[in-house]
Amino acid sequence: MENKKEIRNISQPVTVDSEKRTVAGYAMLFDTPSDGLYFEEIIERGALDGVLEMSDVFALMNHDERRGILARNNKGKGSLSLHIDERGLKYSFEAPATALGDELLENIRRGEVDSSSFAFTVSKDTWEKKSSGDWKRTIHKIARVYDVSPVYDAAYSETTVYTRGKENAEKELAELEKRAKDEELKEYWNNIENQFNF
C-alpha cells in the first residue's frame, strides 16, 4: 500500500518557558478522537513503538520547512526532544535565537499559536462503519513521523487524510451487502420453487 503523508492537530496548549525559551506540547494523544475530522479516528497506544528511533523529525512552524527549522531529532538525537508517555507524543525544544524562533515565542505569548500538529504516514489501520452510519478509523501503526509543529490554524486535518483504507472498506462492505442480497434473493426463489414444485 502506498503511504501518503497525513497531518493531525491537537487542541492541547503549547507552553513556553520564557527564561529558557523552551517550547513544549503534545503533538498527538493516544486513544483520543482526532480534532476536525468528518469521521472518528483513534491512534492506538503502541502505534509509535520503534518509530521515533527510525525517523528524522523536524520541529517546524505550521509544517512549513521553507521558513527554516526550529529543532530536529534525527533517529533519537538532536535539539528536538521527543518522548512517548501514557498520554501520547510529547515534544520540547529550545527556540533558536533566530527570527523564526523569536516569532514563535512571541506568537505563543500572544496566544496566536495555541495548538500542535504532527505529520506522519500510516503503515497499518482499519476502517469500520458504526451502527450510526459514521466511519471509525483506528490507526494501529505509524510508519514514520516527519515533523511536529506548533500551529496558528488547526484546520489542516480534514484536507490531509489519506482515505484509501476507507475506500477499500466501503467497497468490501458494498460487496458483502450485494452478496447478502444475492443470497437472500436466491433463497427466496428456492423457497418459491420448492413451494410450487417448479
Secondary structure as UniProt FT lines:
FT   STRAND          6..10
FT   STRAND          15..17
FT   TURN            18..21
FT   STRAND          22..29
FT   TURN            30..31
FT   TURN            35..36
FT   STRAND          40..43
FT   TURN            45..51
FT   HELIX           52..54
FT   STRAND          56..59
FT   TURN            62..63
FT   HELIX           65..67
FT   STRAND          71..74
FT   TURN            75..76
FT   STRAND          77..78
FT   STRAND          80..84
FT   STRAND          88..94
FT   HELIX           99..110
FT   STRAND          115..129
FT   TURN            131..132
FT   STRAND          135..151
FT   HELIX           157..160
FT   HELIX           164..196
//
